[in-house]
Amino acid sequence: MSRVTFSWCATLSVLVCLPAVNFAQSAAQRLNDYPTAARADYVFACMAANGQNRLMLAKCACSIDEIASILPFEKYEHAETVLSMRRVGGERMAMFKSAVVAEHIVADLRRAQAEAELICF
């Protein structure tokens, strides 16, 4: 009887601990899902807009880290694509300027940027 109880307890402890481990891994993966090139592009653009010095390097790096902690890379990439397409002229690109879905995608990025600005700047 005690052997059955031990086996049941061991199984229960594995099942209880397993979701916590998976959550920790997914949170860590989510925080590090931005490719280095995407982070570098953001920092270069941020520094070009705010100043080319060591202080701005630190603030801009902090900013992309905060954005990465809020917004998964896939959503960041979609928002950057929409913003890029808005800069292109022509009738075909009008949907990126007026579509509700595009607005929501960009709004998520803007909220993450605003929060990052409050924390880092």
For each residue, the residues with C-beta under 8 A, 3 or more apart:
1: 4 5
2: 5 6
3: 6 7
4: 1 7 8
5: 1 2 8 9
6: 2 3 9 10
7: 3 4 10 11
8: 4 5 11 12
9: 5 6 12 13
10: 6 7 13 14
11: 7 8 14 15
12: 8 9 15 16
13: 9 10 16 17
14: 10 11 17 18
15: 11 12 18 19
16: 12 13 19 20
17: 13 14 20 21
18: 14 15 21 22
19: 15 16 22 23
20: 16 17 23 24
21: 17 18 24 25
22: 18 19 25 26
23: 19 20 26 27
24: 20 21 27 28
25: 21 22 28 29
26: 22 23 29 30
27: 23 24 30 31
28: 24 25 31 32
29: 25 26 32 33
30: 26 27 33 69 72
31: 27 28 68 69
32: 28 29 68
33: 29 30 68 72 73
34: 38 39 64 68 73 76
35: 38 39 73
36: 39 40
37: 40 41
38: 34 35 41 42 73 76 77
39: 34 35 36 42 43 61 64 68
40: 36 37 43 44
41: 37 38 44 45
42: 38 39 45 46 60 63 64 67
43: 39 40 46 47 57 60 61 64
44: 40 41 47 48
45: 41 42 48 49
46: 42 43 49 50 56 59 60 63 64
47: 43 44 50 51 52 56 57 60
48: 44 45 52
49: 45 46
50: 46 47 56 59 60
51: 47 55 56
52: 47 48 56
53: 56 57
54: 57 58
55: 51 58 59
56: 46 47 50 51 52 53 59 60
57: 43 47 53 54 60 61
58: 54 55 61 62
59: 46 50 55 56 62 63 120 121
60: 42 43 46 47 50 56 57 63 64 120
61: 39 43 57 58 64 65
62: 58 59 65 66 116 119 120
63: 42 46 59 60 66 67 113 116 117 120 121
64: 34 39 42 43 46 60 61 67 68 116
65: 61 62 68 69
66: 62 63 69 70 112 115 116 119 120
67: 42 63 64 70 71 76 109 112 113 116
68: 31 32 33 34 39 64 65 71 73 76
69: 30 31 65 66
70: 66 67 111 112 115 116
71: 67 68 75 76 79 108 109 112
72: 30 33 75 76
73: 33 34 35 38 68 76 77
74: 77 78
75: 71 72 78 79 105 108 109
76: 34 38 67 68 71 72 73 79 80 109 112
77: 38 73 74 80 81
78: 74 75 81 82 105
79: 71 75 76 82 83 105 106 108 109
80: 76 77 83 84 109
81: 77 78 84 85
82: 78 79 85 86 96 102 105 106
83: 79 80 86 87 106 109
84: 80 81 87 88
85: 81 82 88 93 96
86: 82 83 93 96 97
87: 83 84
88: 84 85 93
89: 93
90: 93 94
91: 94
92: 95
93: 85 86 88 89 90 96 97
94: 90 91 97 98
95: 92 98 99 102
96: 82 85 86 93 99 102
97: 86 93 94 102
98: 94 95 102
99: 95 96 102 103
100: 103 104
101: 104 105
102: 82 95 96 97 98 99 105 106
103: 99 100 106 107
104: 100 101 107 108
105: 75 78 79 82 101 102 108 109
106: 79 82 83 102 103 109 110
107: 103 104 110 111
108: 71 75 79 104 105 111 112
109: 67 71 75 76 79 80 83 105 106 112 113
110: 106 107 113 114
111: 70 107 108 114 115
112: 66 67 70 71 76 108 109 115 116
113: 63 67 109 110 116 117
114: 110 111 117 118
115: 66 70 111 112 118 119
116: 62 63 64 66 67 70 112 113 119 120
117: 63 113 114 120 121
118: 114 115 121
119: 62 66 115 116
120: 59 60 62 63 66 116 117
121: 59 63 117 118
